[in-house]
Amino acid sequence: MLIDEINALYLSKFGRLPNLENPTGYNDIIQWLKLHDQKASQVWACDKLSARQMAPEWARVLLLSAGNHLPEHHYPYVVKTTHDSGTSFVIKDKLDLLAARPKINRAATLLYGVGKGEWAYRYITPMIIAEEYVQEASTDYKFHISGGVVRWVQVIWDRGKHTKEAIFSDDGKVMALHMDDKMVHAPDQSKYPGDAAWEQLTKLALMLAEPYRYVRVDLYWAGKPLFGELTFWPRAGCYKSKHEPLFGEILEMDLSYKLEPICQ
């Protein structure tokens, strides 16, 4: 059962069960949402191929292929699986393609989200897709939205061994908060992309988040907004930053109603 997965995950990460009766911290709220905020459209939104249809044409990265056949031209490009999180490779030449192919093929055979309570992923048919690589889109803008309001934005750059993270408020001001303990805390106001870019990114994020009680909208900026993906349970609700309780407060989450479960 889903509750058993969630409890086992939480015990392994934190040595306690999640507070599902009165969740206040960010992690506990995410566990509550896994159980009580299930919508059929989340399956469609978690699928990286079908989710592309949610963003207006001008916001998409060009899709090069979908299926087992990967381009042997159009370098560089990005290859991903549609049913999981984190499986992504930049293919710059044929050698990169040869190195990535066994890893991407294996990822396409694995169930994702099982053991974490991330129920929607188990309903997605795995597929491999290749998308245009946009050099300018090297910074992630992850909009955390609840109740139709941008609560904060994770700005992430220099991905690799020393990935950096800064938290911005909805009006583009850098905050002292740190969310992802696996990233370097780097509160850098210079990562603000400018008023015009911020306005366009925010507008697109709010439009994509509109059907949901809470979602993280992942975007990029390359002279225009580019849509990445929607994430409903970031890090499976297992953040260990000292500011994790405060993020739960900032969400101001409405937990006054529960939806009928799709997966139990």
C-alpha positions as CSV (number, residue, x, y, z in Angstrom):
1,M,0.0,0.0,0.0
2,L,1.1,3.6,-0.6
3,I,1.0,4.5,3.1
4,D,3.4,1.6,3.8
5,E,5.8,2.9,1.1
6,I,5.7,6.4,2.6
7,N,6.2,5.2,6.2
8,A,9.1,3.0,5.2
9,L,10.7,5.8,3.2
10,Y,10.4,8.2,6.1
11,L,11.7,5.8,8.7
12,S,14.8,5.1,6.6
13,K,15.5,8.8,6.0
14,F,14.5,10.3,9.3
15,G,14.0,7.6,11.9
16,R,10.4,8.5,12.4
17,L,7.0,8.3,10.8
18,P,5.6,11.3,8.9
19,N,3.1,13.5,10.6
20,L,0.1,12.9,8.4
21,E,-2.6,14.2,10.9
22,N,-1.3,17.7,11.1
23,P,1.6,18.2,8.7
24,T,3.5,21.5,9.0
25,G,7.0,20.9,7.7
26,Y,7.6,20.8,4.0
27,N,8.5,17.0,4.0
28,D,5.4,16.0,5.9
29,I,3.2,18.1,3.7
30,I,4.6,16.4,0.6
31,Q,3.8,12.9,2.1
32,W,0.2,14.1,2.9
33,L,-0.1,15.3,-0.7
34,K,1.0,11.9,-2.1
35,L,-1.9,10.3,-0.2
36,H,-4.6,12.8,-0.4
37,D,-4.1,15.0,-3.4
38,Q,-4.1,12.5,-6.3
39,K,-5.4,13.7,-9.6
40,A,-5.5,11.7,-12.9
41,S,-4.0,14.7,-14.7
42,Q,-0.8,14.3,-12.6
43,V,0.0,11.1,-14.5
44,W,-0.2,13.0,-17.8
45,A,1.8,15.9,-16.3
46,C,4.6,13.6,-14.9
47,D,5.1,12.1,-18.3
48,K,7.8,14.2,-20.0
49,L,6.4,13.6,-23.4
50,S,2.8,14.3,-22.8
51,A,3.6,17.2,-20.5
52,R,5.2,19.1,-23.4
53,Q,1.6,19.7,-24.7
54,M,0.9,21.8,-21.6
55,A,3.3,24.6,-22.6
56,P,2.6,27.0,-25.4
57,E,4.6,26.4,-28.6
58,W,7.0,29.3,-27.9
59,A,7.9,27.8,-24.5
60,R,9.0,24.3,-25.7
61,V,12.4,22.9,-26.4
62,L,12.4,21.2,-29.8
63,L,11.6,17.5,-29.7
64,L,14.0,15.6,-32.0
65,S,12.8,12.0,-31.5
66,A,10.6,9.8,-29.3
67,G,11.3,6.1,-29.1
68,N,14.3,3.8,-29.1
69,H,15.8,5.4,-32.2
70,L,18.1,8.3,-31.1
71,P,19.4,10.9,-33.6
72,E,22.9,10.3,-35.0
73,H,23.0,13.9,-36.1
74,H,21.7,17.2,-34.6
75,Y,24.4,17.2,-32.0
76,P,24.4,18.4,-29.3
77,Y,21.1,17.2,-27.8
78,V,19.6,15.9,-24.6
79,V,18.3,12.4,-24.2
80,K,15.8,11.6,-21.3
81,T,13.4,8.9,-20.2
82,T,9.8,10.1,-19.9
83,H,8.8,8.2,-16.7
84,D,11.4,9.1,-14.1
85,S,13.4,12.0,-12.6
86,G,17.1,12.6,-13.1
87,T,17.8,10.4,-16.1
88,S,19.2,12.9,-18.6
89,F,22.4,12.9,-20.8
90,V,23.9,15.6,-23.0
91,I,24.9,14.0,-26.2
92,K,27.6,16.0,-28.0
93,D,28.9,13.4,-30.4
94,K,28.7,9.7,-31.4
95,L,30.9,8.7,-28.5
96,D,28.6,10.3,-26.0
97,L,25.7,8.5,-27.7
98,L,27.5,5.1,-27.4
99,A,28.3,5.7,-23.7
100,A,24.8,6.9,-22.8
101,R,22.8,4.3,-24.7
102,P,23.1,1.3,-22.3
103,K,22.3,3.6,-19.3
104,I,19.3,5.2,-20.9
105,N,18.0,1.8,-22.2
106,R,18.3,0.3,-18.7
107,A,16.6,3.3,-17.1
108,A,13.7,2.8,-19.6
109,T,13.1,-0.7,-18.1
110,L,13.0,0.4,-14.4
111,L,9.9,1.4,-12.5
112,Y,10.2,4.8,-10.9
113,G,8.7,6.1,-7.7
114,V,8.0,2.7,-6.2
115,G,9.3,2.7,-2.6
116,K,8.9,6.5,-2.5
117,G,5.1,6.8,-2.7
118,E,5.4,8.8,-6.0
119,W,2.4,7.0,-7.3
120,A,1.8,8.7,-10.7
121,Y,5.0,7.4,-12.3
122,R,4.0,3.8,-12.2
123,Y,1.2,4.6,-14.7
124,I,3.5,6.1,-17.3
125,T,4.6,4.0,-20.3
126,P,8.4,4.4,-20.4
127,M,9.8,6.0,-23.5
128,I,13.1,7.6,-24.6
129,I,13.0,11.1,-26.0
130,A,15.7,13.4,-27.4
131,E,15.4,17.2,-27.2
132,E,17.3,20.1,-28.6
133,Y,20.2,21.2,-26.3
134,V,20.0,24.9,-25.6
135,Q,23.4,26.2,-24.4
136,E,21.9,29.4,-22.9
137,A,19.5,27.3,-20.7
138,S,22.1,26.4,-18.1
139,T,20.3,27.9,-15.1
140,D,17.2,26.2,-13.7
141,Y,14.3,28.3,-12.3
142,K,12.1,26.0,-10.2
143,F,8.9,27.8,-9.2
144,H,7.2,26.3,-6.1
145,I,3.6,27.2,-6.4
146,S,0.7,26.5,-4.0
147,G,-2.8,27.9,-4.1
148,G,-2.0,29.8,-7.3
149,V,0.8,31.8,-5.6
150,V,4.5,31.6,-6.2
151,R,5.9,30.9,-2.7
152,W,9.6,30.8,-3.7
153,V,11.9,30.0,-6.6
154,Q,14.9,27.7,-6.5
155,V,17.5,29.0,-8.9
156,I,20.1,26.3,-9.7
157,W,23.3,26.5,-11.8
158,D,26.8,25.1,-12.2
159,R,25.4,21.6,-12.1
160,G,27.9,18.9,-11.3
161,K,30.0,18.2,-8.2
162,H,29.4,21.6,-6.7
163,T,25.9,22.5,-7.9
164,K,24.8,25.8,-6.6
165,E,21.4,26.9,-5.3
166,A,19.8,30.2,-4.3
167,I,16.3,30.8,-3.1
168,F,14.4,33.8,-4.5
169,S,11.1,35.3,-3.3
170,D,8.2,35.8,-5.8
171,D,9.4,39.4,-6.5
172,G,12.9,38.3,-7.4
173,K,14.7,39.1,-4.2
174,V,17.4,36.6,-3.0
175,M,16.6,35.0,0.4
176,A,18.9,33.6,3.0
177,L,17.1,30.2,2.9
178,H,18.7,26.9,1.7
179,M,16.5,24.1,0.5
180,D,18.6,21.3,-1.0
181,D,21.4,20.2,1.3
182,K,23.1,18.3,-1.6
183,M,23.8,21.7,-3.3
184,V,26.0,24.6,-2.4
185,H,24.2,27.4,-0.7
186,A,25.0,30.4,-2.8
187,P,22.5,33.3,-2.3
188,D,23.5,35.4,-5.3
189,Q,21.3,38.2,-6.4
190,S,23.2,38.4,-9.7
191,K,21.4,35.2,-10.7
192,Y,18.2,37.2,-11.1
193,P,17.5,37.2,-14.8
194,G,16.0,40.7,-15.0
195,D,12.5,42.0,-14.6
196,A,11.3,41.2,-18.1
197,A,12.5,37.6,-18.0
198,W,11.2,37.1,-14.4
199,E,7.8,38.4,-15.4
200,Q,7.5,36.0,-18.4
201,L,8.8,33.0,-16.3
202,T,6.4,33.8,-13.6
203,K,3.4,34.1,-16.0
204,L,4.2,30.7,-17.6
205,A,4.8,29.0,-14.2
206,L,1.4,30.2,-12.8
207,M,-0.4,29.1,-15.9
208,L,1.1,25.6,-15.7
209,A,0.4,25.3,-12.0
210,E,-3.2,26.5,-12.1
211,P,-4.9,23.1,-11.9
212,Y,-2.9,21.9,-8.9
213,R,-2.8,22.5,-5.1
214,Y,1.0,22.4,-5.2
215,V,3.5,21.8,-7.9
216,R,7.1,22.8,-8.7
217,V,7.3,24.2,-12.2
218,D,10.8,23.8,-13.8
219,L,11.7,26.4,-16.4
220,Y,14.7,27.8,-18.1
221,W,15.5,31.1,-19.8
222,A,17.1,31.4,-23.2
223,G,15.8,34.8,-24.4
224,K,12.4,33.3,-23.8
225,P,10.9,30.8,-21.2
226,L,11.6,27.2,-21.9
227,F,9.5,24.5,-20.2
228,G,11.3,21.7,-18.4
229,E,8.9,19.6,-16.3
230,L,6.4,19.6,-13.5
231,T,7.3,18.0,-10.2
232,F,4.7,17.2,-7.5
233,W,6.9,15.6,-4.9
234,P,10.4,17.1,-5.1
235,R,13.1,14.8,-3.7
236,A,10.2,12.6,-2.6
237,G,9.7,15.0,0.4
238,C,13.0,14.1,2.0
239,Y,14.9,17.3,2.3
240,K,17.3,17.6,5.2
241,S,18.1,21.4,5.2
242,K,17.7,23.2,8.5
243,H,15.1,25.5,6.7
244,E,12.8,22.6,5.8
245,P,10.2,23.4,8.5
246,L,10.2,27.1,7.3
247,F,9.5,26.0,3.7
248,G,6.4,24.2,5.0
249,E,5.2,27.4,6.7
250,I,5.8,29.5,3.6
251,L,3.7,27.1,1.5
252,E,0.6,28.1,3.4
253,M,-0.9,24.9,2.2
254,D,-4.7,24.4,2.2
255,L,-5.1,20.8,3.6
256,S,-8.8,21.2,4.5
257,Y,-10.0,18.7,2.0
258,K,-8.9,15.3,0.6
259,L,-9.4,13.9,-2.8
260,E,-10.5,10.3,-3.5
261,P,-7.4,8.2,-4.0
262,I,-6.4,6.8,-7.4
263,C,-3.7,4.7,-6.0
264,Q,-3.9,3.3,-2.4
